[in-house]
Amino acid sequence: MKQLKVTLKRSLIGSTDKQRATVRGLGLRRINHSRMLKNTPAIRGMVKKVLHLIEVQEVEVSDS
C-alpha cells in the first residue's frame, strides 16, 4: 500500500487563509513537520493546492 509523506518546507507567512486551512487539514503544524497520509483523491487534491509550500514523497508501506 502506498502512502504519502508530506513535509511542510516553507513558512505560511504571506499565504492565504484557504492555504493555511489546507496545511492544517493535512496535519502540518510547523516547518519540517512531516505526516504519513493515505494516498486518496481528497488528500491528493489538498496537496496540489499547497504544493509550493510542501514536499511530497510516495512511500511503500508493508501490511504487517
PQR file of N, CA, C, O and H, with PARSE charges and radii, in Angstrom:
ATOM      1  N   MET A   1       0.834  -1.174   0.000 -0.4000 1.5000
ATOM      2  CA  MET A   1       0.000   0.000   0.000 -0.0000 2.0000
ATOM      3  C   MET A   1       0.886   1.247   0.000  0.5500 1.7000
ATOM      4  O   MET A   1       1.839   1.330   0.775 -0.5500 1.4000
ATOM      5  N   LYS A   2       0.581   2.204  -0.854 -0.4000 1.5000
ATOM      6  CA  LYS A   2       1.379   3.420  -0.926 -0.0000 2.0000
ATOM      7  C   LYS A   2       0.758   4.519  -0.076  0.5500 1.7000
ATOM      8  O   LYS A   2      -0.460   4.697  -0.038 -0.5500 1.4000
ATOM      9  H   LYS A   2      -0.193   2.138  -1.483  0.4000 1.0000
ATOM     10  N   GLN A   3       1.634   5.248   0.602 -0.4000 1.5000
ATOM     11  CA  GLN A   3       1.217   6.392   1.385 -0.0000 2.0000
ATOM     12  C   GLN A   3       2.050   7.590   0.956  0.5500 1.7000
ATOM     13  O   GLN A   3       3.064   7.442   0.275 -0.5500 1.4000
ATOM     14  H   GLN A   3       2.624   5.104   0.571  0.4000 1.0000
ATOM     15  N   LEU A   4       1.618   8.766   1.356 -0.4000 1.5000
ATOM     16  CA  LEU A   4       2.333   9.989   1.047 -0.0000 2.0000
ATOM     17  C   LEU A   4       2.983  10.530   2.313  0.5500 1.7000
ATOM     18  O   LEU A   4       2.333  10.662   3.350 -0.5500 1.4000
ATOM     19  H   LEU A   4       0.794   8.886   1.910  0.4000 1.0000
ATOM     20  N   LYS A   5       4.264  10.838   2.217 -0.4000 1.5000
ATOM     21  CA  LYS A   5       4.948  11.530   3.311 -0.0000 2.0000
ATOM     22  C   LYS A   5       4.973  13.005   2.920  0.5500 1.7000
ATOM     23  O   LYS A   5       5.632  13.394   1.956 -0.5500 1.4000
ATOM     24  H   LYS A   5       4.791  10.730   1.375  0.4000 1.0000
ATOM     25  N   VAL A   6       4.248  13.815   3.678 -0.4000 1.5000
ATOM     26  CA  VAL A   6       4.091  15.240   3.382 -0.0000 2.0000
ATOM     27  C   VAL A   6       4.843  16.030   4.447  0.5500 1.7000
ATOM     28  O   VAL A   6       4.645  15.818   5.643 -0.5500 1.4000
ATOM     29  H   VAL A   6       3.711  13.499   4.461  0.4000 1.0000
ATOM     30  N   THR A   7       5.710  16.947   4.001 -0.4000 1.5000
ATOM     31  CA  THR A   7       6.527  17.750   4.905 -0.0000 2.0000
ATOM     32  C   THR A   7       6.349  19.224   4.573  0.5500 1.7000
ATOM     33  O   THR A   7       6.449  19.620   3.412 -0.5500 1.4000
ATOM     34  H   THR A   7       5.871  17.119   3.029  0.4000 1.0000
ATOM     35  N   LEU A   8       6.086  20.033   5.590 -0.4000 1.5000
ATOM     36  CA  LEU A   8       5.978  21.479   5.394 -0.0000 2.0000
ATOM     37  C   LEU A   8       7.382  22.056   5.268  0.5500 1.7000
ATOM     38  O   LEU A   8       8.186  21.937   6.193 -0.5500 1.4000
ATOM     39  H   LEU A   8       6.005  19.711   6.533  0.4000 1.0000
ATOM     40  N   LYS A   9       7.681  22.675   4.139 -0.4000 1.5000
ATOM     41  CA  LYS A   9       9.023  23.181   3.879 -0.0000 2.0000
ATOM     42  C   LYS A   9       9.112  24.701   3.865  0.5500 1.7000
ATOM     43  O   LYS A   9      10.207  25.243   4.022 -0.5500 1.4000
ATOM     44  H   LYS A   9       7.027  22.771   3.387  0.4000 1.0000
ATOM     45  N   ARG A  10       8.008  25.403   3.685 -0.4000 1.5000
ATOM     46  CA  ARG A  10       8.025  26.848   3.618 -0.0000 2.0000
ATOM     47  C   ARG A  10       7.071  27.432   4.653  0.5500 1.7000
ATOM     48  O   ARG A  10       6.119  26.778   5.079 -0.5500 1.4000
ATOM     49  H   ARG A  10       7.119  24.963   3.558  0.4000 1.0000
ATOM     50  N   SER A  11       7.337  28.651   5.043 -0.4000 1.5000
ATOM     51  CA  SER A  11       6.521  29.333   6.039 -0.0000 2.0000
ATOM     52  C   SER A  11       5.142  29.677   5.476  0.5500 1.7000
ATOM     53  O   SER A  11       4.978  29.854   4.269 -0.5500 1.4000
ATOM     54  H   SER A  11       8.110  29.182   4.697  0.4000 1.0000
ATOM     55  N   LEU A  12       4.169  29.767   6.357 -0.4000 1.5000
ATOM     56  CA  LEU A  12       2.818  30.142   5.965 -0.0000 2.0000
ATOM     57  C   LEU A  12       2.612  31.651   5.969  0.5500 1.7000
ATOM     58  O   LEU A  12       1.521  32.123   5.648 -0.5500 1.4000
ATOM     59  H   LEU A  12       4.302  29.624   7.338  0.4000 1.0000
ATOM     60  N   ILE A  13       3.644  32.418   6.327 -0.4000 1.5000
ATOM     61  CA  ILE A  13       3.546  33.874   6.295 -0.0000 2.0000
ATOM     62  C   ILE A  13       3.320  34.306   4.854  0.5500 1.7000
ATOM     63  O   ILE A  13       4.063  33.912   3.956 -0.5500 1.4000
ATOM     64  H   ILE A  13       4.530  32.035   6.588  0.4000 1.0000
ATOM     65  N   GLY A  14       2.307  35.105   4.642 -0.4000 1.5000
ATOM     66  CA  GLY A  14       2.003  35.595   3.309 -0.0000 2.0000
ATOM     67  C   GLY A  14       1.081  34.701   2.504  0.5500 1.7000
ATOM     68  O   GLY A  14       0.711  35.048   1.382 -0.5500 1.4000
ATOM     69  H   GLY A  14       1.703  35.425   5.372  0.4000 1.0000
ATOM     70  N   SER A  15       0.700  33.552   3.057 -0.4000 1.5000
ATOM     71  CA  SER A  15      -0.219  32.661   2.354 -0.0000 2.0000
ATOM     72  C   SER A  15      -1.664  33.057   2.674  0.5500 1.7000
ATOM     73  O   SER A  15      -1.925  33.770   3.642 -0.5500 1.4000
ATOM     74  H   SER A  15       1.001  33.270   3.968  0.4000 1.0000
ATOM     75  N   THR A  16      -2.581  32.589   1.855 -0.4000 1.5000
ATOM     76  CA  THR A  16      -3.989  32.928   2.063 -0.0000 2.0000
ATOM     77  C   THR A  16      -4.585  32.089   3.190  0.5500 1.7000
ATOM     78  O   THR A  16      -3.995  31.098   3.620 -0.5500 1.4000
ATOM     79  H   THR A  16      -2.369  32.010   1.068  0.4000 1.0000
ATOM     80  N   ASP A  17      -5.745  32.493   3.654 -0.4000 1.5000
ATOM     81  CA  ASP A  17      -6.427  31.747   4.717 -0.0000 2.0000
ATOM     82  C   ASP A  17      -6.770  30.333   4.253  0.5500 1.7000
ATOM     83  O   ASP A  17      -6.673  29.386   5.034 -0.5500 1.4000
ATOM     84  H   ASP A  17      -6.225  33.298   3.304  0.4000 1.0000
ATOM     85  N   LYS A  18      -7.167  30.182   3.002 -0.4000 1.5000
ATOM     86  CA  LYS A  18      -7.503  28.860   2.484 -0.0000 2.0000
ATOM     87  C   LYS A  18      -6.279  27.945   2.462  0.5500 1.7000
ATOM     88  O   LYS A  18      -6.381  26.760   2.779 -0.5500 1.4000
ATOM     89  H   LYS A  18      -7.247  30.951   2.367  0.4000 1.0000
ATOM     90  N   GLN A  19      -5.125  28.494   2.087 -0.4000 1.5000
ATOM     91  CA  GLN A  19      -3.903  27.693   2.073 -0.0000 2.0000
ATOM     92  C   GLN A  19      -3.511  27.290   3.491  0.5500 1.7000
ATOM     93  O   GLN A  19      -3.097  26.153   3.719 -0.5500 1.4000
ATOM     94  H   GLN A  19      -5.042  29.456   1.830  0.4000 1.0000
ATOM     95  N   ARG A  20      -3.637  28.196   4.430 -0.4000 1.5000
ATOM     96  CA  ARG A  20      -3.338  27.883   5.829 -0.0000 2.0000
ATOM     97  C   ARG A  20      -4.259  26.782   6.347  0.5500 1.7000
ATOM     98  O   ARG A  20      -3.816  25.868   7.042 -0.5500 1.4000
ATOM     99  H   ARG A  20      -3.974  29.119   4.244  0.4000 1.0000
ATOM    100  N   ALA A  21      -5.544  26.877   6.005 -0.4000 1.5000
ATOM    101  CA  ALA A  21      -6.508  25.864   6.439 -0.0000 2.0000
ATOM    102  C   ALA A  21      -6.193  24.511   5.809  0.5500 1.7000
ATOM    103  O   ALA A  21      -6.353  23.476   6.456 -0.5500 1.4000
ATOM    104  H   ALA A  21      -5.904  27.620   5.440  0.4000 1.0000
ATOM    105  N   THR A  22      -5.752  24.510   4.569 -0.4000 1.5000
ATOM    106  CA  THR A  22      -5.402  23.261   3.892 -0.0000 2.0000
ATOM    107  C   THR A  22      -4.197  22.605   4.552  0.5500 1.7000
ATOM    108  O   THR A  22      -4.182  21.393   4.767 -0.5500 1.4000
ATOM    109  H   THR A  22      -5.622  25.351   4.044  0.4000 1.0000
ATOM    110  N   VAL A  23      -3.189  23.406   4.871 -0.4000 1.5000
ATOM    111  CA  VAL A  23      -1.994  22.878   5.545 -0.0000 2.0000
ATOM    112  C   VAL A  23      -2.368  22.298   6.901  0.5500 1.7000
ATOM    113  O   VAL A  23      -1.884  21.228   7.268 -0.5500 1.4000
ATOM    114  H   VAL A  23      -3.201  24.390   4.696  0.4000 1.0000
ATOM    115  N   ARG A  24      -3.230  22.995   7.656 -0.4000 1.5000
ATOM    116  CA  ARG A  24      -3.688  22.478   8.954 -0.0000 2.0000
ATOM    117  C   ARG A  24      -4.508  21.202   8.769  0.5500 1.7000
ATOM    118  O   ARG A  24      -4.430  20.282   9.583 -0.5500 1.4000
ATOM    119  H   ARG A  24      -3.623  23.865   7.358  0.4000 1.0000
ATOM    120  N   GLY A  25      -5.299  21.155   7.686 -0.4000 1.5000
ATOM    121  CA  GLY A  25      -6.093  19.977   7.379 -0.0000 2.0000
ATOM    122  C   GLY A  25      -5.231  18.764   7.068  0.5500 1.7000
ATOM    123  O   GLY A  25      -5.636  17.628   7.315 -0.5500 1.4000
ATOM    124  H   GLY A  25      -5.362  21.903   7.025  0.4000 1.0000
ATOM    125  N   LEU A  26      -4.046  19.004   6.527 -0.4000 1.5000
ATOM    126  CA  LEU A  26      -3.090  17.918   6.277 -0.0000 2.0000
ATOM    127  C   LEU A  26      -2.387  17.493   7.567  0.5500 1.7000
ATOM    128  O   LEU A  26      -1.692  16.477   7.593 -0.5500 1.4000
ATOM    129  H   LEU A  26      -3.717  19.926   6.326  0.4000 1.0000
ATOM    130  N   GLY A  27      -2.569  18.265   8.624 -0.4000 1.5000
ATOM    131  CA  GLY A  27      -1.991  17.916   9.921 -0.0000 2.0000
ATOM    132  C   GLY A  27      -0.599  18.468  10.139  0.5500 1.7000
ATOM    133  O   GLY A  27       0.119  17.996  11.021 -0.5500 1.4000
ATOM    134  H   GLY A  27      -3.133  19.091   8.603  0.4000 1.0000
ATOM    135  N   LEU A  28      -0.200  19.458   9.354 -0.4000 1.5000
ATOM    136  CA  LEU A  28       1.141  20.037   9.492 -0.0000 2.0000
ATOM    137  C   LEU A  28       1.074  21.278  10.361  0.5500 1.7000
ATOM    138  O   LEU A  28       0.188  22.115  10.191 -0.5500 1.4000
ATOM    139  H   LEU A  28      -0.783  19.842   8.638  0.4000 1.0000
ATOM    140  N   ARG A  29       2.012  21.398  11.296 -0.4000 1.5000
ATOM    141  CA  ARG A  29       1.963  22.481  12.267 -0.0000 2.0000
ATOM    142  C   ARG A  29       3.118  23.468  12.130  0.5500 1.7000
ATOM    143  O   ARG A  29       2.919  24.669  12.309 -0.5500 1.4000
ATOM    144  H   ARG A  29       2.732  20.717  11.434  0.4000 1.0000
ATOM    145  N   ARG A  30       4.305  22.991  11.822 -0.4000 1.5000
ATOM    146  CA  ARG A  30       5.474  23.868  11.773 -0.0000 2.0000
ATOM    147  C   ARG A  30       6.400  23.403  10.644  0.5500 1.7000
ATOM    148  O   ARG A  30       6.223  22.316  10.094 -0.5500 1.4000
ATOM    149  H   ARG A  30       4.466  22.015  11.677  0.4000 1.0000
ATOM    150  N   ILE A  31       7.368  24.219  10.313 -0.4000 1.5000
ATOM    151  CA  ILE A  31       8.312  23.882   9.248 -0.0000 2.0000
ATOM    152  C   ILE A  31       9.066  22.607   9.622  0.5500 1.7000
ATOM    153  O   ILE A  31       9.466  22.427  10.772 -0.5500 1.4000
ATOM    154  H   ILE A  31       7.512  25.102  10.759  0.4000 1.0000
ATOM    155  N   ASN A  32       9.254  21.736   8.650 -0.4000 1.5000
ATOM    156  CA  ASN A  32       9.906  20.416   8.762 -0.0000 2.0000
ATOM    157  C   ASN A  32       9.065  19.394   9.507  0.5500 1.7000
ATOM    158  O   ASN A  32       9.563  18.311   9.814 -0.5500 1.4000
ATOM    159  H   ASN A  32       8.929  21.882   7.716  0.4000 1.0000
ATOM    160  N   HIS A  33       7.823  19.691   9.806 -0.4000 1.5000
ATOM    161  CA  HIS A  33       6.914  18.721  10.397 -0.0000 2.0000
ATOM    162  C   HIS A  33       6.400  17.819   9.283  0.5500 1.7000
ATOM    163  O   HIS A  33       5.985  18.308   8.232 -0.5500 1.4000
ATOM    164  H   HIS A  33       7.417  20.571   9.556  0.4000 1.0000
ATOM    165  N   SER A  34       6.422  16.503   9.503 -0.4000 1.5000
ATOM    166  CA  SER A  34       6.002  15.540   8.482 -0.0000 2.0000
ATOM    167  C   SER A  34       4.843  14.702   8.966  0.5500 1.7000
ATOM    168  O   SER A  34       4.671  14.479  10.164 -0.5500 1.4000
ATOM    169  H   SER A  34       6.759  16.105  10.357  0.4000 1.0000
ATOM    170  N   ARG A  35       4.044  14.239   8.012 -0.4000 1.5000
ATOM    171  CA  ARG A  35       2.933  13.325   8.294 -0.0000 2.0000
ATOM    172  C   ARG A  35       2.897  12.259   7.220  0.5500 1.7000
ATOM    173  O   ARG A  35       3.213  12.522   6.060 -0.5500 1.4000
ATOM    174  H   ARG A  35       4.183  14.420   7.038  0.4000 1.0000
ATOM    175  N   MET A  36       2.510  11.054   7.607 -0.4000 1.5000
ATOM    176  CA  MET A  36       2.251   9.967   6.659 -0.0000 2.0000
ATOM    177  C   MET A  36       0.743   9.922   6.460  0.5500 1.7000
ATOM    178  O   MET A  36      -0.007   9.720   7.415 -0.5500 1.4000
ATOM    179  H   MET A  36       2.253  10.840   8.549  0.4000 1.0000
ATOM    180  N   LEU A  37       0.296  10.111   5.219 -0.4000 1.5000
ATOM    181  CA  LEU A  37      -1.125  10.180   4.910 -0.0000 2.0000
ATOM    182  C   LEU A  37      -1.484   9.152   3.857  0.5500 1.7000
ATOM    183  O   LEU A  37      -0.652   8.791   3.024 -0.5500 1.4000
ATOM    184  H   LEU A  37       0.905  10.276   4.443  0.4000 1.0000
ATOM    185  N   LYS A  38      -2.730   8.676   3.892 -0.4000 1.5000
ATOM    186  CA  LYS A  38      -3.204   7.740   2.884 -0.0000 2.0000
ATOM    187  C   LYS A  38      -3.245   8.421   1.523  0.5500 1.7000
ATOM    188  O   LYS A  38      -3.520   9.616   1.419 -0.5500 1.4000
ATOM    189  H   LYS A  38      -3.405   8.969   4.568  0.4000 1.0000
ATOM    190  N   ASN A  39      -2.973   7.654   0.497 -0.4000 1.5000
ATOM    191  CA  ASN A  39      -2.971   8.166  -0.866 -0.0000 2.0000
ATOM    192  C   ASN A  39      -4.391   8.097  -1.430  0.5500 1.7000
ATOM    193  O   ASN A  39      -4.747   7.148  -2.129 -0.5500 1.4000
ATOM    194  H   ASN A  39      -2.750   6.683   0.581  0.4000 1.0000
ATOM    195  N   THR A  40      -5.198   9.119  -1.117 -0.4000 1.5000
ATOM    196  CA  THR A  40      -6.581   9.176  -1.586 -0.0000 2.0000
ATOM    197  C   THR A  40      -6.756  10.403  -2.470  0.5500 1.7000
ATOM    198  O   THR A  40      -5.947  11.328  -2.402 -0.5500 1.4000
ATOM    199  H   THR A  40      -4.909   9.890  -0.549  0.4000 1.0000
ATOM    200  N   PRO A  41      -7.797  10.430  -3.298 -0.5600 1.5000
ATOM    201  CA  PRO A  41      -8.036  11.612  -4.141  0.2800 2.0000
ATOM    202  C   PRO A  41      -8.216  12.901  -3.336  0.5500 1.7000
ATOM    203  O   PRO A  41      -7.790  13.965  -3.784 -0.5500 1.4000
ATOM    204  N   ALA A  42      -8.829  12.826  -2.177 -0.4000 1.5000
ATOM    205  CA  ALA A  42      -9.036  14.019  -1.348 -0.0000 2.0000
ATOM    206  C   ALA A  42      -7.697  14.584  -0.862  0.5500 1.7000
ATOM    207  O   ALA A  42      -7.470  15.792  -0.920 -0.5500 1.4000
ATOM    208  H   ALA A  42      -9.175  11.962  -1.812  0.4000 1.0000
ATOM    209  N   ILE A  43      -6.822  13.711  -0.389 -0.4000 1.5000
ATOM    210  CA  ILE A  43      -5.505  14.143   0.084 -0.0000 2.0000
ATOM    211  C   ILE A  43      -4.697  14.687  -1.081  0.5500 1.7000
ATOM    212  O   ILE A  43      -4.020  15.706  -0.940 -0.5500 1.4000
ATOM    213  H   ILE A  43      -7.006  12.729  -0.343  0.4000 1.0000
ATOM    214  N   ARG A  44      -4.756  14.025  -2.230 -0.4000 1.5000
ATOM    215  CA  ARG A  44      -4.024  14.486  -3.419 -0.0000 2.0000
ATOM    216  C   ARG A  44      -4.478  15.893  -3.822  0.5500 1.7000
ATOM    217  O   ARG A  44      -3.654  16.723  -4.208 -0.5500 1.4000
ATOM    218  H   ARG A  44      -5.306  13.198  -2.345  0.4000 1.0000
ATOM    219  N   GLY A  45      -5.776  16.161  -3.732 -0.4000 1.5000
ATOM    220  CA  GLY A  45      -6.296  17.483  -4.065 -0.0000 2.0000
ATOM    221  C   GLY A  45      -5.786  18.540  -3.107  0.5500 1.7000
ATOM    222  O   GLY A  45      -5.447  19.647  -3.524 -0.5500 1.4000
ATOM    223  H   GLY A  45      -6.445  15.487  -3.418  0.4000 1.0000
ATOM    224  N   MET A  46      -5.728  18.210  -1.827 -0.4000 1.5000
ATOM    225  CA  MET A  46      -5.212  19.150  -0.827 -0.0000 2.0000
ATOM    226  C   MET A  46      -3.728  19.435  -1.079  0.5500 1.7000
ATOM    227  O   MET A  46      -3.274  20.576  -0.990 -0.5500 1.4000
ATOM    228  H   MET A  46      -6.003  17.311  -1.488  0.4000 1.0000
ATOM    229  N   VAL A  47      -2.993  18.381  -1.392 -0.4000 1.5000
ATOM    230  CA  VAL A  47      -1.558  18.521  -1.663 -0.0000 2.0000
ATOM    231  C   VAL A  47      -1.341  19.434  -2.864  0.5500 1.7000
ATOM    232  O   VAL A  47      -0.450  20.282  -2.848 -0.5500 1.4000
ATOM    233  H   VAL A  47      -3.361  17.454  -1.464  0.4000 1.0000
ATOM    234  N   LYS A  48      -2.147  19.263  -3.896 -0.4000 1.5000
ATOM    235  CA  LYS A  48      -1.993  20.067  -5.105 -0.0000 2.0000
ATOM    236  C   LYS A  48      -2.206  21.556  -4.836  0.5500 1.7000
ATOM    237  O   LYS A  48      -1.565  22.394  -5.470 -0.5500 1.4000
ATOM    238  H   LYS A  48      -2.871  18.574  -3.908  0.4000 1.0000
ATOM    239  N   LYS A  49      -3.097  21.893  -3.906 -0.4000 1.5000
ATOM    240  CA  LYS A  49      -3.388  23.292  -3.584 -0.0000 2.0000
ATOM    241  C   LYS A  49      -2.216  24.003  -2.908  0.5500 1.7000
ATOM    242  O   LYS A  49      -2.060  25.215  -3.052 -0.5500 1.4000
ATOM    243  H   LYS A  49      -3.618  21.212  -3.391  0.4000 1.0000
ATOM    244  N   VAL A  50      -1.396  23.258  -2.174 -0.4000 1.5000
ATOM    245  CA  VAL A  50      -0.298  23.887  -1.421 -0.0000 2.0000
ATOM    246  C   VAL A  50       1.056  23.266  -1.784  0.5500 1.7000
ATOM    247  O   VAL A  50       1.964  23.212  -0.954 -0.5500 1.4000
ATOM    248  H   VAL A  50      -1.523  22.273  -2.056  0.4000 1.0000
ATOM    249  N   LEU A  51       1.182  22.806  -3.013 -0.4000 1.5000
ATOM    250  CA  LEU A  51       2.403  22.127  -3.453 -0.0000 2.0000
ATOM    251  C   LEU A  51       3.632  23.025  -3.337  0.5500 1.7000
ATOM    252  O   LEU A  51       4.742  22.526  -3.153 -0.5500 1.4000
ATOM    253  H   LEU A  51       0.445  22.850  -3.688  0.4000 1.0000
ATOM    254  N   HIS A  52       3.452  24.332  -3.442 -0.4000 1.5000
ATOM    255  CA  HIS A  52       4.566  25.266  -3.353 -0.0000 2.0000
ATOM    256  C   HIS A  52       5.074  25.447  -1.918  0.5500 1.7000
ATOM    257  O   HIS A  52       6.133  26.037  -1.706 -0.5500 1.4000
ATOM    258  H   HIS A  52       2.550  24.737  -3.592  0.4000 1.0000
ATOM    259  N   LEU A  53       4.323  24.941  -0.935 -0.4000 1.5000
ATOM    260  CA  LEU A  53       4.718  25.072   0.467 -0.0000 2.0000
ATOM    261  C   LEU A  53       5.251  23.770   1.068  0.5500 1.7000
ATOM    262  O   LEU A  53       5.906  23.784   2.110 -0.5500 1.4000
ATOM    263  H   LEU A  53       3.463  24.461  -1.108  0.4000 1.0000
ATOM    264  N   ILE A  54       4.968  22.656   0.410 -0.4000 1.5000
ATOM    265  CA  ILE A  54       5.270  21.349   0.994 -0.0000 2.0000
ATOM    266  C   ILE A  54       6.160  20.532   0.072  0.5500 1.7000
ATOM    267  O   ILE A  54       6.377  20.876  -1.090 -0.5500 1.4000
ATOM    268  H   ILE A  54       4.436  22.645  -0.437  0.4000 1.0000
ATOM    269  N   GLU A  55       6.671  19.433   0.630 -0.4000 1.5000
ATOM    270  CA  GLU A  55       7.430  18.441  -0.127 -0.0000 2.0000
ATOM    271  C   GLU A  55       6.699  17.119   0.043  0.5500 1.7000
ATOM    272  O   GLU A  55       6.289  16.767   1.150 -0.5500 1.4000
ATOM    273  H   GLU A  55       6.495  19.153   1.574  0.4000 1.0000
ATOM    274  N   VAL A  56       6.534  16.385  -1.055 -0.4000 1.5000
ATOM    275  CA  VAL A  56       5.760  15.148  -1.029 -0.0000 2.0000
ATOM    276  C   VAL A  56       6.623  13.996  -1.522  0.5500 1.7000
ATOM    277  O   VAL A  56       7.310  14.112  -2.537 -0.5500 1.4000
ATOM    278  H   VAL A  56       6.866  16.670  -1.954  0.4000 1.0000
ATOM    279  N   GLN A  57       6.582  12.877  -0.791 -0.4000 1.5000
ATOM    280  CA  GLN A  57       7.259  11.647  -1.209 -0.0000 2.0000
ATOM    281  C   GLN A  57       6.250  10.517  -1.152  0.5500 1.7000
ATOM    282  O   GLN A  57       5.454  10.432  -0.216 -0.5500 1.4000
ATOM    283  H   GLN A  57       6.024  12.783   0.033  0.4000 1.0000
ATOM    284  N   GLU A  58       6.284   9.647  -2.153 -0.4000 1.5000
ATOM    285  CA  GLU A  58       5.427   8.480  -2.150 -0.0000 2.0000
ATOM    286  C   GLU A  58       6.215   7.339  -1.513  0.5500 1.7000
ATOM    287  O   GLU A  58       7.325   7.027  -1.944 -0.5500 1.4000
ATOM    288  H   GLU A  58       6.931   9.716  -2.913  0.4000 1.0000
ATOM    289  N   VAL A  59       5.636   6.718  -0.484 -0.4000 1.5000
ATOM    290  CA  VAL A  59       6.326   5.696   0.289 -0.0000 2.0000
ATOM    291  C   VAL A  59       5.538   4.404   0.251  0.5500 1.7000
ATOM    292  O   VAL A  59       4.320   4.417   0.434 -0.5500 1.4000
ATOM    293  H   VAL A  59       4.734   6.972  -0.134  0.4000 1.0000
ATOM    294  N   GLU A  60       6.201   3.306   0.021 -0.4000 1.5000
ATOM    295  CA  GLU A  60       5.574   1.986   0.031 -0.0000 2.0000
ATOM    296  C   GLU A  60       5.572   1.488   1.475  0.5500 1.7000
ATOM    297  O   GLU A  60       6.616   1.428   2.125 -0.5500 1.4000
ATOM    298  H   GLU A  60       7.190   3.296  -0.127  0.4000 1.0000
ATOM    299  N   VAL A  61       4.395   1.136   1.963 -0.4000 1.5000
ATOM    300  CA  VAL A  61       4.251   0.667   3.342 -0.0000 2.0000
ATOM    301  C   VAL A  61       3.794  -0.782   3.306  0.5500 1.7000
ATOM    302  O   VAL A  61       2.818  -1.120   2.637 -0.5500 1.4000
ATOM    303  H   VAL A  61       3.547   1.185   1.435  0.4000 1.0000
ATOM    304  N   SER A  62       4.507  -1.630   4.029 -0.4000 1.5000
ATOM    305  CA  SER A  62       4.130  -3.043   4.059 -0.0000 2.0000
ATOM    306  C   SER A  62       2.984  -3.267   5.036  0.5500 1.7000
ATOM    307  O   SER A  62       2.919  -2.615   6.079 -0.5500 1.4000
ATOM    308  H   SER A  62       5.300  -1.355   4.572  0.4000 1.0000
ATOM    309  N   ASP A  63       2.089  -4.177   4.707 -0.4000 1.5000
ATOM    310  CA  ASP A  63       0.973  -4.535   5.594 -0.0000 2.0000
ATOM    311  C   ASP A  63       1.396  -5.670   6.493  0.5500 1.7000
ATOM    312  O   ASP A  63       1.302  -6.836   6.112 -0.5500 1.4000
ATOM    313  H   ASP A  63       2.142  -4.706   3.860  0.4000 1.0000
ATOM    314  N   SER A  64       1.865  -5.338   7.694 -0.4000 1.5000
ATOM    315  CA  SER A  64       2.281  -6.392   8.614 -0.0000 2.0000
ATOM    316  C   SER A  64       1.702  -6.211   9.983  0.5500 1.7000
ATOM    317  O   SER A  64       1.960  -7.020  10.874 -0.5500 1.4000
ATOM    318  H   SER A  64       1.940  -4.390   8.004  0.4000 1.0000
TER
END
